[in-house]
Amino acid sequence: MSQALAPVFAALGDDTRWALLARLGEAPASASALAREFPISRQAIVKHLDVLRAAGLVESEQQGRELVHRALGGRLSDVARELERIGQTWDARLTRIKKLAEG
C-alpha cells in the first residue's frame, strides 16, 4: 500500500487540488462550474481533475453534455487507515527504543 500512497500525496501536494477536492466533497460539479468558482481557467481545472482522477480521488461521469466530477471519500479513508498503521508501527518502535534506553 505504501507505493500506492505516492500518487495520492503527489496529487494532494498542490493547494488548488486540495481546494478542488474539498469543493467536490461538498457536491459534484462540472469543470465549467468549478471554473466559475476558482480563479483559474477551465483548462487548468481539467488538468487538476485529471491528476486527482489518476490518484483515485475523483471520479467523473457523463451527464448529458457535461462531465460531472465527484470526490471519492473511500480512497481518502484508505489513505488515512494506512497512515494510521504506519504511525502505530513507528510508535511501537519508539516505545521499544525508549525501553532499551531506559533500562
Gaussian input, Z-matrix of N, CA and C with variables (Angstrom, degrees):
# hf/3-21g

backbone

0 1
 N
 C     1     B1
 C     2     B2     1     A1
 N     3     B3     2     A2     1     D1
 C     4     B4     3     A3     2     D2
 C     5     B5     4     A4     3     D3
 N     6     B6     5     A5     4     D4
 C     7     B7     6     A6     5     D5
 C     8     B8     7     A7     6     D6
 N     9     B9     8     A8     7     D7
 C    10    B10     9     A9     8     D8
 C    11    B11    10    A10     9     D9
 N    12    B12    11    A11    10    D10
 C    13    B13    12    A12    11    D11
 C    14    B14    13    A13    12    D12
 N    15    B15    14    A14    13    D13
 C    16    B16    15    A15    14    D14
 C    17    B17    16    A16    15    D15
 N    18    B18    17    A17    16    D16
 C    19    B19    18    A18    17    D17
 C    20    B20    19    A19    18    D18
 N    21    B21    20    A20    19    D19
 C    22    B22    21    A21    20    D20
 C    23    B23    22    A22    21    D21
 N    24    B24    23    A23    22    D22
 C    25    B25    24    A24    23    D23
 C    26    B26    25    A25    24    D24
 N    27    B27    26    A26    25    D25
 C    28    B28    27    A27    26    D26
 C    29    B29    28    A28    27    D27
 N    30    B30    29    A29    28    D28
 C    31    B31    30    A30    29    D29
 C    32    B32    31    A31    30    D30
 N    33    B33    32    A32    31    D31
 C    34    B34    33    A33    32    D32
 C    35    B35    34    A34    33    D33
 N    36    B36    35    A35    34    D34
 C    37    B37    36    A36    35    D35
 C    38    B38    37    A37    36    D36
 N    39    B39    38    A38    37    D37
 C    40    B40    39    A39    38    D38
 C    41    B41    40    A40    39    D39
 N    42    B42    41    A41    40    D40
 C    43    B43    42    A42    41    D41
 C    44    B44    43    A43    42    D42
 N    45    B45    44    A44    43    D43
 C    46    B46    45    A45    44    D44
 C    47    B47    46    A46    45    D45
 N    48    B48    47    A47    46    D46
 C    49    B49    48    A48    47    D47
 C    50    B50    49    A49    48    D48
 N    51    B51    50    A50    49    D49
 C    52    B52    51    A51    50    D50
 C    53    B53    52    A52    51    D51
 N    54    B54    53    A53    52    D52
 C    55    B55    54    A54    53    D53
 C    56    B56    55    A55    54    D54
 N    57    B57    56    A56    55    D55
 C    58    B58    57    A57    56    D56
 C    59    B59    58    A58    57    D57
 N    60    B60    59    A59    58    D58
 C    61    B61    60    A60    59    D59
 C    62    B62    61    A61    60    D60
 N    63    B63    62    A62    61    D61
 C    64    B64    63    A63    62    D62
 C    65    B65    64    A64    63    D63
 N    66    B66    65    A65    64    D64
 C    67    B67    66    A66    65    D65
 C    68    B68    67    A67    66    D66
 N    69    B69    68    A68    67    D67
 C    70    B70    69    A69    68    D68
 C    71    B71    70    A70    69    D69
 N    72    B72    71    A71    70    D70
 C    73    B73    72    A72    71    D71
 C    74    B74    73    A73    72    D72
 N    75    B75    74    A74    73    D73
 C    76    B76    75    A75    74    D74
 C    77    B77    76    A76    75    D75
 N    78    B78    77    A77    76    D76
 C    79    B79    78    A78    77    D77
 C    80    B80    79    A79    78    D78
 N    81    B81    80    A80    79    D79
 C    82    B82    81    A81    80    D80
 C    83    B83    82    A82    81    D81
 N    84    B84    83    A83    82    D82
 C    85    B85    84    A84    83    D83
 C    86    B86    85    A85    84    D84
 N    87    B87    86    A86    85    D85
 C    88    B88    87    A87    86    D86
 C    89    B89    88    A88    87    D87
 N    90    B90    89    A89    88    D88
 C    91    B91    90    A90    89    D89
 C    92    B92    91    A91    90    D90
 N    93    B93    92    A92    91    D91
 C    94    B94    93    A93    92    D92
 C    95    B95    94    A94    93    D93
 N    96    B96    95    A95    94    D94
 C    97    B97    96    A96    95    D95
 C    98    B98    97    A97    96    D96
 N    99    B99    98    A98    97    D97
 C   100   B100    99    A99    98    D98
 C   101   B101   100   A100    99    D99
 N   102   B102   101   A101   100   D100
 C   103   B103   102   A102   101   D101
 C   104   B104   103   A103   102   D102
 N   105   B105   104   A104   103   D103
 C   106   B106   105   A105   104   D104
 C   107   B107   106   A106   105   D105
 N   108   B108   107   A107   106   D106
 C   109   B109   108   A108   107   D107
 C   110   B110   109   A109   108   D108
 N   111   B111   110   A110   109   D109
 C   112   B112   111   A111   110   D110
 C   113   B113   112   A112   111   D111
 N   114   B114   113   A113   112   D112
 C   115   B115   114   A114   113   D113
 C   116   B116   115   A115   114   D114
 N   117   B117   116   A116   115   D115
 C   118   B118   117   A117   116   D116
 C   119   B119   118   A118   117   D117
 N   120   B120   119   A119   118   D118
 C   121   B121   120   A120   119   D119
 C   122   B122   121   A121   120   D120
 N   123   B123   122   A122   121   D121
 C   124   B124   123   A123   122   D122
 C   125   B125   124   A124   123   D123
 N   126   B126   125   A125   124   D124
 C   127   B127   126   A126   125   D125
 C   128   B128   127   A127   126   D126
 N   129   B129   128   A128   127   D127
 C   130   B130   129   A129   128   D128
 C   131   B131   130   A130   129   D129
 N   132   B132   131   A131   130   D130
 C   133   B133   132   A132   131   D131
 C   134   B134   133   A133   132   D132
 N   135   B135   134   A134   133   D133
 C   136   B136   135   A135   134   D134
 C   137   B137   136   A136   135   D135
 N   138   B138   137   A137   136   D136
 C   139   B139   138   A138   137   D137
 C   140   B140   139   A139   138   D138
 N   141   B141   140   A140   139   D139
 C   142   B142   141   A141   140   D140
 C   143   B143   142   A142   141   D141
 N   144   B144   143   A143   142   D142
 C   145   B145   144   A144   143   D143
 C   146   B146   145   A145   144   D144
 N   147   B147   146   A146   145   D145
 C   148   B148   147   A147   146   D146
 C   149   B149   148   A148   147   D147
 N   150   B150   149   A149   148   D148
 C   151   B151   150   A150   149   D149
 C   152   B152   151   A151   150   D150
 N   153   B153   152   A152   151   D151
 C   154   B154   153   A153   152   D152
 C   155   B155   154   A154   153   D153
 N   156   B156   155   A155   154   D154
 C   157   B157   156   A156   155   D155
 C   158   B158   157   A157   156   D156
 N   159   B159   158   A158   157   D157
 C   160   B160   159   A159   158   D158
 C   161   B161   160   A160   159   D159
 N   162   B162   161   A161   160   D160
 C   163   B163   162   A162   161   D161
 C   164   B164   163   A163   162   D162
 N   165   B165   164   A164   163   D163
 C   166   B166   165   A165   164   D164
 C   167   B167   166   A166   165   D165
 N   168   B168   167   A167   166   D166
 C   169   B169   168   A168   167   D167
 C   170   B170   169   A169   168   D168
 N   171   B171   170   A170   169   D169
 C   172   B172   171   A171   170   D170
 C   173   B173   172   A172   171   D171
 N   174   B174   173   A173   172   D172
 C   175   B175   174   A174   173   D173
 C   176   B176   175   A175   174   D174
 N   177   B177   176   A176   175   D175
 C   178   B178   177   A177   176   D176
 C   179   B179   178   A178   177   D177
 N   180   B180   179   A179   178   D178
 C   181   B181   180   A180   179   D179
 C   182   B182   181   A181   180   D180
 N   183   B183   182   A182   181   D181
 C   184   B184   183   A183   182   D182
 C   185   B185   184   A184   183   D183
 N   186   B186   185   A185   184   D184
 C   187   B187   186   A186   185   D185
 C   188   B188   187   A187   186   D186
 N   189   B189   188   A188   187   D187
 C   190   B190   189   A189   188   D188
 C   191   B191   190   A190   189   D189
 N   192   B192   191   A191   190   D190
 C   193   B193   192   A192   191   D191
 C   194   B194   193   A193   192   D192
 N   195   B195   194   A194   193   D193
 C   196   B196   195   A195   194   D194
 C   197   B197   196   A196   195   D195
 N   198   B198   197   A197   196   D196
 C   199   B199   198   A198   197   D197
 C   200   B200   199   A199   198   D198
 N   201   B201   200   A200   199   D199
 C   202   B202   201   A201   200   D200
 C   203   B203   202   A202   201   D201
 N   204   B204   203   A203   202   D202
 C   205   B205   204   A204   203   D203
 C   206   B206   205   A205   204   D204
 N   207   B207   206   A206   205   D205
 C   208   B208   207   A207   206   D206
 C   209   B209   208   A208   207   D207
 N   210   B210   209   A209   208   D208
 C   211   B211   210   A210   209   D209
 C   212   B212   211   A211   210   D210
 N   213   B213   212   A212   211   D211
 C   214   B214   213   A213   212   D212
 C   215   B215   214   A214   213   D213
 N   216   B216   215   A215   214   D214
 C   217   B217   216   A216   215   D215
 C   218   B218   217   A217   216   D216
 N   219   B219   218   A218   217   D217
 C   220   B220   219   A219   218   D218
 C   221   B221   220   A220   219   D219
 N   222   B222   221   A221   220   D220
 C   223   B223   222   A222   221   D221
 C   224   B224   223   A223   222   D222
 N   225   B225   224   A224   223   D223
 C   226   B226   225   A225   224   D224
 C   227   B227   226   A226   225   D225
 N   228   B228   227   A227   226   D226
 C   229   B229   228   A228   227   D227
 C   230   B230   229   A229   228   D228
 N   231   B231   230   A230   229   D229
 C   232   B232   231   A231   230   D230
 C   233   B233   232   A232   231   D231
 N   234   B234   233   A233   232   D232
 C   235   B235   234   A234   233   D233
 C   236   B236   235   A235   234   D234
 N   237   B237   236   A236   235   D235
 C   238   B238   237   A237   236   D236
 C   239   B239   238   A238   237   D237
 N   240   B240   239   A239   238   D238
 C   241   B241   240   A240   239   D239
 C   242   B242   241   A241   240   D240
 N   243   B243   242   A242   241   D241
 C   244   B244   243   A243   242   D242
 C   245   B245   244   A244   243   D243
 N   246   B246   245   A245   244   D244
 C   247   B247   246   A246   245   D245
 C   248   B248   247   A247   246   D246
 N   249   B249   248   A248   247   D247
 C   250   B250   249   A249   248   D248
 C   251   B251   250   A250   249   D249
 N   252   B252   251   A251   250   D250
 C   253   B253   252   A252   251   D251
 C   254   B254   253   A253   252   D252
 N   255   B255   254   A254   253   D253
 C   256   B256   255   A255   254   D254
 C   257   B257   256   A256   255   D255
 N   258   B258   257   A257   256   D256
 C   259   B259   258   A258   257   D257
 C   260   B260   259   A259   258   D258
 N   261   B261   260   A260   259   D259
 C   262   B262   261   A261   260   D260
 C   263   B263   262   A262   261   D261
 N   264   B264   263   A263   262   D262
 C   265   B265   264   A264   263   D263
 C   266   B266   265   A265   264   D264
 N   267   B267   266   A266   265   D265
 C   268   B268   267   A267   266   D266
 C   269   B269   268   A268   267   D267
 N   270   B270   269   A269   268   D268
 C   271   B271   270   A270   269   D269
 C   272   B272   271   A271   270   D270
 N   273   B273   272   A272   271   D271
 C   274   B274   273   A273   272   D272
 C   275   B275   274   A274   273   D273
 N   276   B276   275   A275   274   D274
 C   277   B277   276   A276   275   D275
 C   278   B278   277   A277   276   D276
 N   279   B279   278   A278   277   D277
 C   280   B280   279   A279   278   D278
 C   281   B281   280   A280   279   D279
 N   282   B282   281   A281   280   D280
 C   283   B283   282   A282   281   D281
 C   284   B284   283   A283   282   D282
 N   285   B285   284   A284   283   D283
 C   286   B286   285   A285   284   D284
 C   287   B287   286   A286   285   D285
 N   288   B288   287   A287   286   D286
 C   289   B289   288   A288   287   D287
 C   290   B290   289   A289   288   D288
 N   291   B291   290   A290   289   D289
 C   292   B292   291   A291   290   D290
 C   293   B293   292   A292   291   D291
 N   294   B294   293   A293   292   D292
 C   295   B295   294   A294   293   D293
 C   296   B296   295   A295   294   D294
 N   297   B297   296   A296   295   D295
 C   298   B298   297   A297   296   D296
 C   299   B299   298   A298   297   D297
 N   300   B300   299   A299   298   D298
 C   301   B301   300   A300   299   D299
 C   302   B302   301   A301   300   D300
 N   303   B303   302   A302   301   D301
 C   304   B304   303   A303   302   D302
 C   305   B305   304   A304   303   D303
 N   306   B306   305   A305   304   D304
 C   307   B307   306   A306   305   D305
 C   308   B308   307   A307   306   D306

   B1=1.4572
   B2=1.5231
   B3=1.3262
   B4=1.4636
   B5=1.5192
   B6=1.3417
   B7=1.4643
   B8=1.5258
   B9=1.3235
   B10=1.4648
   B11=1.5247
   B12=1.3237
   B13=1.4626
   B14=1.5263
   B15=1.3151
   B16=1.4659
   B17=1.5287
   B18=1.3441
   B19=1.4709
   B20=1.5297
   B21=1.3125
   B22=1.4693
   B23=1.5206
   B24=1.3340
   B25=1.4600
   B26=1.5270
   B27=1.3275
   B28=1.4675
   B29=1.5300
   B30=1.3240
   B31=1.4690
   B32=1.5207
   B33=1.3124
   B34=1.4633
   B35=1.5205
   B36=1.3219
   B37=1.4584
   B38=1.5214
   B39=1.2953
   B40=1.4594
   B41=1.5286
   B42=1.3268
   B43=1.4694
   B44=1.5241
   B45=1.3104
   B46=1.4669
   B47=1.5226
   B48=1.3368
   B49=1.4680
   B50=1.5219
   B51=1.3446
   B52=1.4744
   B53=1.5192
   B54=1.3180
   B55=1.4658
   B56=1.5297
   B57=1.3177
   B58=1.4637
   B59=1.5241
   B60=1.3200
   B61=1.4602
   B62=1.5275
   B63=1.3257
   B64=1.4706
   B65=1.5258
   B66=1.3179
   B67=1.4728
   B68=1.5178
   B69=1.3350
   B70=1.4611
   B71=1.5216
   B72=1.3180
   B73=1.4578
   B74=1.5193
   B75=1.3214
   B76=1.4657
   B77=1.5216
   B78=1.3278
   B79=1.4642
   B80=1.5220
   B81=1.3287
   B82=1.4616
   B83=1.5285
   B84=1.3363
   B85=1.4640
   B86=1.5202
   B87=1.3088
   B88=1.4647
   B89=1.5269
   B90=1.3215
   B91=1.4655
   B92=1.5246
   B93=1.3172
   B94=1.4736
   B95=1.5215
   B96=1.3269
   B97=1.4682
   B98=1.5227
   B99=1.3268
   B100=1.4662
   B101=1.5228
   B102=1.3231
   B103=1.4691
   B104=1.5248
   B105=1.3220
   B106=1.4673
   B107=1.5274
   B108=1.3338
   B109=1.4622
   B110=1.5264
   B111=1.3233
   B112=1.4633
   B113=1.5288
   B114=1.3291
   B115=1.4729
   B116=1.5308
   B117=1.3327
   B118=1.4671
   B119=1.5278
   B120=1.3197
   B121=1.4632
   B122=1.5298
   B123=1.3126
   B124=1.4570
   B125=1.5347
   B126=1.3355
   B127=1.4644
   B128=1.5323
   B129=1.3228
   B130=1.4686
   B131=1.5249
   B132=1.3225
   B133=1.4697
   B134=1.5270
   B135=1.3243
   B136=1.4674
   B137=1.5260
   B138=1.3201
   B139=1.4721
   B140=1.5254
   B141=1.3230
   B142=1.4649
   B143=1.5309
   B144=1.3157
   B145=1.4653
   B146=1.5226
   B147=1.3244
   B148=1.4665
   B149=1.5259
   B150=1.3241
   B151=1.4694
   B152=1.5294
   B153=1.3231
   B154=1.4692
   B155=1.5296
   B156=1.3159
   B157=1.4642
   B158=1.5257
   B159=1.3269
   B160=1.4664
   B161=1.5240
   B162=1.3254
   B163=1.4678
   B164=1.5268
   B165=1.3221
   B166=1.4587
   B167=1.5170
   B168=1.3267
   B169=1.4614
   B170=1.5261
   B171=1.3264
   B172=1.4628
   B173=1.5219
   B174=1.3316
   B175=1.4601
   B176=1.5201
   B177=1.3060
   B178=1.4614
   B179=1.5207
   B180=1.3353
   B181=1.4627
   B182=1.5234
   B183=1.3108
   B184=1.4565
   B185=1.5218
   B186=1.3276
   B187=1.4623
   B188=1.5209
   B189=1.3075
   B190=1.4608
   B191=1.5153
   B192=1.3157
   B193=1.4653
   B194=1.5187
   B195=1.3291
   B196=1.4682
   B197=1.5232
   B198=1.3083
   B199=1.4500
   B200=1.5232
   B201=1.3255
   B202=1.4612
   B203=1.5236
   B204=1.3214
   B205=1.4583
   B206=1.5239
   B207=1.3476
   B208=1.4653
   B209=1.5229
   B210=1.3139
   B211=1.4679
   B212=1.5221
   B213=1.3175
   B214=1.4611
   B215=1.5229
   B216=1.3040
   B217=1.4565
   B218=1.5145
   B219=1.3216
   B220=1.4593
   B221=1.5142
   B222=1.3069
   B223=1.4774
   B224=1.5202
   B225=1.3328
   B226=1.4643
   B227=1.5235
   B228=1.3187
   B229=1.4667
   B230=1.5209
   B231=1.3398
   B232=1.4664
   B233=1.5262
   B234=1.3216
   B235=1.4681
   B236=1.5240
   B237=1.3238
   B238=1.4665
   B239=1.5276
   B240=1.3326
   B241=1.4759
   B242=1.5236
   B243=1.3216
   B244=1.4665
   B245=1.5242
   B246=1.3164
   B247=1.4665
   B248=1.5238
   B249=1.3175
   B250=1.4684
   B251=1.5287
   B252=1.3332
   B253=1.4667
   B254=1.5269
   B255=1.3155
   B256=1.4641
   B257=1.5273
   B258=1.3219
   B259=1.4640
   B260=1.5144
   B261=1.3251
   B262=1.4627
   B263=1.5232
   B264=1.3224
   B265=1.4657
   B266=1.5235
   B267=1.3286
   B268=1.4638
   B269=1.5262
   B270=1.3170
   B271=1.4667
   B272=1.5180
   B273=1.3339
   B274=1.4623
   B275=1.5298
   B276=1.3189
   B277=1.4702
   B278=1.5277
   B279=1.3086
   B280=1.4664
   B281=1.5233
   B282=1.3159
   B283=1.4661
   B284=1.5223
   B285=1.3422
   B286=1.4725
   B287=1.5256
   B288=1.3261
   B289=1.4697
   B290=1.5222
   B291=1.3069
   B292=1.4630
   B293=1.5264
   B294=1.3343
   B295=1.4659
   B296=1.5254
   B297=1.3275
   B298=1.4630
   B299=1.5265
   B300=1.3062
   B301=1.4616
   B302=1.5219
   B303=1.3131
   B304=1.4619
   B305=1.5188
   B306=1.2699
   B307=1.3863
   B308=1.3913
   A1=111.24
   A2=119.37
   A3=120.87
   A4=112.24
   A5=117.69
   A6=120.25
   A7=110.65
   A8=116.28
   A9=120.65
   A10=112.12
   A11=116.96
   A12=120.17
   A13=112.19
   A14=117.49
   A15=120.89
   A16=113.04
   A17=119.72
   A18=118.25
   A19=112.79
   A20=116.61
   A21=119.98
   A22=109.85
   A23=116.59
   A24=119.29
   A25=111.38
   A26=116.77
   A27=119.32
   A28=110.00
   A29=116.08
   A30=119.85
   A31=111.38
   A32=116.52
   A33=120.54
   A34=112.59
   A35=116.84
   A36=121.16
   A37=113.69
   A38=116.89
   A39=121.95
   A40=108.57
   A41=116.88
   A42=121.09
   A43=112.85
   A44=117.01
   A45=119.86
   A46=110.66
   A47=116.76
   A48=118.94
   A49=111.06
   A50=116.92
   A51=119.70
   A52=109.55
   A53=115.88
   A54=120.57
   A55=111.10
   A56=117.21
   A57=120.40
   A58=111.13
   A59=116.48
   A60=120.30
   A61=110.82
   A62=116.15
   A63=119.80
   A64=110.35
   A65=116.39
   A66=120.41
   A67=111.00
   A68=117.14
   A69=120.41
   A70=111.72
   A71=117.25
   A72=120.67
   A73=112.20
   A74=115.99
   A75=120.92
   A76=111.32
   A77=116.83
   A78=121.88
   A79=109.39
   A80=117.47
   A81=120.29
   A82=110.75
   A83=115.76
   A84=120.02
   A85=110.03
   A86=115.32
   A87=121.40
   A88=108.74
   A89=115.83
   A90=120.09
   A91=110.59
   A92=116.86
   A93=120.15
   A94=111.22
   A95=116.49
   A96=120.10
   A97=110.40
   A98=116.55
   A99=120.02
   A100=110.78
   A101=116.91
   A102=120.51
   A103=111.54
   A104=117.32
   A105=120.12
   A106=111.45
   A107=116.62
   A108=121.32
   A109=113.28
   A110=117.05
   A111=121.65
   A112=109.72
   A113=116.63
   A114=120.13
   A115=113.67
   A116=116.40
   A117=120.57
   A118=108.51
   A119=115.99
   A120=120.78
   A121=111.76
   A122=114.80
   A123=120.68
   A124=109.88
   A125=116.93
   A126=120.99
   A127=110.99
   A128=116.67
   A129=120.16
   A130=110.30
   A131=116.77
   A132=121.13
   A133=109.61
   A134=116.64
   A135=121.38
   A136=110.68
   A137=117.66
   A138=120.55
   A139=110.97
   A140=117.06
   A141=120.38
   A142=110.81
   A143=117.20
   A144=120.87
   A145=111.32
   A146=117.48
   A147=121.32
   A148=110.83
   A149=116.59
   A150=120.93
   A151=109.73
   A152=116.96
   A153=120.85
   A154=110.92
   A155=117.18
   A156=121.45
   A157=110.29
   A158=117.24
   A159=121.46
   A160=111.48
   A161=116.93
   A162=121.35
   A163=111.76
   A164=117.03
   A165=120.27
   A166=114.13
   A167=117.02
   A168=120.99
   A169=113.11
   A170=116.68
   A171=122.06
   A172=108.08
   A173=115.86
   A174=120.13
   A175=108.21
   A176=115.24
   A177=120.71
   A178=109.24
   A179=115.08
   A180=120.73
   A181=109.23
   A182=115.37
   A183=120.40
   A184=108.95
   A185=116.22
   A186=122.13
   A187=107.30
   A188=115.12
   A189=119.21
   A190=110.02
   A191=115.97
   A192=120.58
   A193=112.62
   A194=117.45
   A195=120.53
   A196=112.11
   A197=114.31
   A198=122.13
   A199=106.12
   A200=116.39
   A201=121.30
   A202=108.55
   A203=116.01
   A204=122.97
   A205=109.44
   A206=115.44
   A207=120.30
   A208=109.43
   A209=114.77
   A210=120.83
   A211=109.50
   A212=115.93
   A213=122.15
   A214=108.80
   A215=116.02
   A216=120.98
   A217=113.46
   A218=117.30
   A219=120.62
   A220=112.47
   A221=116.93
   A222=120.84
   A223=110.42
   A224=116.46
   A225=119.84
   A226=110.78
   A227=117.04
   A228=120.53
   A229=110.74
   A230=116.85
   A231=120.71
   A232=110.83
   A233=116.16
   A234=121.16
   A235=110.09
   A236=117.17
   A237=120.89
   A238=110.66
   A239=117.19
   A240=120.03
   A241=111.12
   A242=116.78
   A243=120.19
   A244=110.93
   A245=117.37
   A246=120.49
   A247=110.95
   A248=116.77
   A249=120.76
   A250=110.35
   A251=116.48
   A252=120.58
   A253=110.48
   A254=117.17
   A255=121.24
   A256=109.78
   A257=116.94
   A258=121.27
   A259=112.12
   A260=117.20
   A261=120.71
   A262=111.24
   A263=116.53
   A264=120.55
   A265=110.25
   A266=117.09
   A267=120.55
   A268=111.56
   A269=118.05
   A270=120.71
   A271=110.71
   A272=116.97
   A273=120.90
   A274=110.56
   A275=117.36
   A276=120.53
   A277=111.11
   A278=116.64
   A279=120.23
   A280=111.36
   A281=117.04
   A282=120.66
   A283=110.15
   A284=117.69
   A285=120.68
   A286=111.06
   A287=117.02
   A288=120.67
   A289=110.26
   A290=117.26
   A291=121.52
   A292=110.72
   A293=116.96
   A294=120.60
   A295=110.96
   A296=116.44
   A297=120.07
   A298=110.94
   A299=116.77
   A300=121.05
   A301=111.89
   A302=116.59
   A303=120.51
   A304=112.83
   A305=115.24
   A306=109.05
   A307=130.75
   D1=-31.88
   D2=-176.68
   D3=-58.46
   D4=-39.11
   D5=177.19
   D6=-62.97
   D7=-34.81
   D8=-178.55
   D9=-72.09
   D10=-14.53
   D11=179.49
   D12=-76.21
   D13=-28.43
   D14=-175.00
   D15=-56.12
   D16=-47.42
   D17=178.87
   D18=-63.68
   D19=-32.98
   D20=178.85
   D21=-66.21
   D22=-47.82
   D23=-179.43
   D24=-67.24
   D25=-35.23
   D26=175.99
   D27=-63.39
   D28=-41.93
   D29=179.26
   D30=-65.53
   D31=-38.34
   D32=-177.29
   D33=-85.82
   D34=-0.14
   D35=-179.94
   D36=-78.74
   D37=10.07
   D38=-179.33
   D39=-125.21
   D40=128.09
   D41=-177.56
   D42=-59.23
   D43=-37.12
   D44=-179.96
   D45=-65.38
   D46=-42.26
   D47=179.00
   D48=-65.99
   D49=-37.80
   D50=174.71
   D51=-57.63
   D52=-47.51
   D53=-177.80
   D54=-64.80
   D55=-41.31
   D56=177.56
   D57=-62.68
   D58=-43.76
   D59=179.80
   D60=-63.27
   D61=-43.13
   D62=177.77
   D63=-61.62
   D64=-42.79
   D65=179.74
   D66=-63.95
   D67=-42.70
   D68=179.20
   D69=-69.64
   D70=-22.29
   D71=174.06
   D72=-67.97
   D73=-24.60
   D74=178.15
   D75=-79.12
   D76=-41.49
   D77=-179.60
   D78=-169.29
   D79=144.96
   D80=176.01
   D81=-60.92
   D82=154.34
   D83=-179.88
   D84=-158.11
   D85=156.44
   D86=174.32
   D87=-84.69
   D88=164.31
   D89=177.19
   D90=-62.46
   D91=-36.21
   D92=178.66
   D93=-63.66
   D94=-43.46
   D95=178.66
   D96=-64.59
   D97=-40.86
   D98=179.30
   D99=-65.32
   D100=-37.27
   D101=179.89
   D102=-64.13
   D103=-27.37
   D104=176.49
   D105=-74.85
   D106=-22.11
   D107=-177.76
   D108=-95.57
   D109=-22.86
   D110=-175.67
   D111=-112.60
   D112=151.30
   D113=-177.13
   D114=-83.68
   D115=36.69
   D116=177.91
   D117=-133.33
   D118=164.97
   D119=-176.61
   D120=-71.49
   D121=161.97
   D122=176.24
   D123=-60.56
   D124=-39.04
   D125=179.53
   D126=-61.91
   D127=-40.45
   D128=177.53
   D129=-66.42
   D130=-40.00
   D131=176.86
   D132=-58.25
   D133=-46.84
   D134=-179.14
   D135=-59.86
   D136=-42.42
   D137=178.95
   D138=-63.47
   D139=-42.94
   D140=177.57
   D141=-63.90
   D142=-41.08
   D143=178.29
   D144=-64.10
   D145=-35.74
   D146=176.79
   D147=-60.91
   D148=-41.87
   D149=179.05
   D150=-65.85
   D151=-45.15
   D152=179.37
   D153=-63.62
   D154=-38.67
   D155=178.76
   D156=-65.92
   D157=-44.13
   D158=-179.90
   D159=-62.04
   D160=-29.80
   D161=178.69
   D162=-84.44
   D163=-2.62
   D164=179.19
   D165=80.49
   D166=18.42
   D167=-177.03
   D168=-97.27
   D169=-15.90
   D170=-177.74
   D171=-138.55
   D172=143.77
   D173=170.69
   D174=-121.66
   D175=155.36
   D176=-177.17
   D177=-127.27
   D178=143.30
   D179=-178.71
   D180=-139.14
   D181=133.51
   D182=177.46
   D183=-72.14
   D184=124.36
   D185=175.51
   D186=-128.54
   D187=100.50
   D188=-174.96
   D189=66.91
   D190=-125.52
   D191=-179.53
   D192=-89.59
   D193=-7.30
   D194=-175.61
   D195=-109.40
   D196=150.94
   D197=171.95
   D198=-97.85
   D199=117.52
   D200=-176.94
   D201=-102.78
   D202=135.34
   D203=-175.09
   D204=-112.00
   D205=144.42
   D206=176.79
   D207=-141.67
   D208=149.74
   D209=178.66
   D210=-74.93
   D211=146.47
   D212=176.43
   D213=-107.88
   D214=97.20
   D215=-177.96
   D216=-64.53
   D217=-27.28
   D218=-179.41
   D219=-60.30
   D220=-39.52
   D221=179.66
   D222=-64.82
   D223=-41.42
   D224=177.73
   D225=-65.47
   D226=-36.77
   D227=177.16
   D228=-64.62
   D229=-40.84
   D230=176.65
   D231=-59.92
   D232=-44.32
   D233=179.81
   D234=-63.91
   D235=-43.05
   D236=179.70
   D237=-61.75
   D238=-41.69
   D239=178.36
   D240=-63.86
   D241=-41.52
   D242=179.58
   D243=-65.38
   D244=-41.11
   D245=177.07
   D246=-63.92
   D247=-38.58
   D248=177.16
   D249=-63.03
   D250=-42.53
   D251=178.65
   D252=-62.59
   D253=-44.06
   D254=178.63
   D255=-62.54
   D256=-43.23
   D257=178.60
   D258=-61.16
   D259=-41.61
   D260=178.98
   D261=-65.38
   D262=-38.64
   D263=177.53
   D264=-61.79
   D265=-45.67
   D266=179.38
   D267=-66.81
   D268=-38.93
   D269=176.90
   D270=-60.21
   D271=-42.68
   D272=179.13
   D273=-64.37
   D274=-41.57
   D275=178.46
   D276=-63.69
   D277=-44.26
   D278=-179.83
   D279=-65.31
   D280=-36.21
   D281=176.79
   D282=-63.77
   D283=-42.97
   D284=177.87
   D285=-63.45
   D286=-42.12
   D287=178.83
   D288=-63.02
   D289=-42.33
   D290=179.45
   D291=-62.19
   D292=-43.27
   D293=179.06
   D294=-63.40
   D295=-40.71
   D296=178.21
   D297=-65.32
   D298=-40.88
   D299=-178.16
   D300=-69.55
   D301=-33.99
   D302=-177.20
   D303=-85.72
   D304=-14.92
   D305=-179.67
   D306=177.71

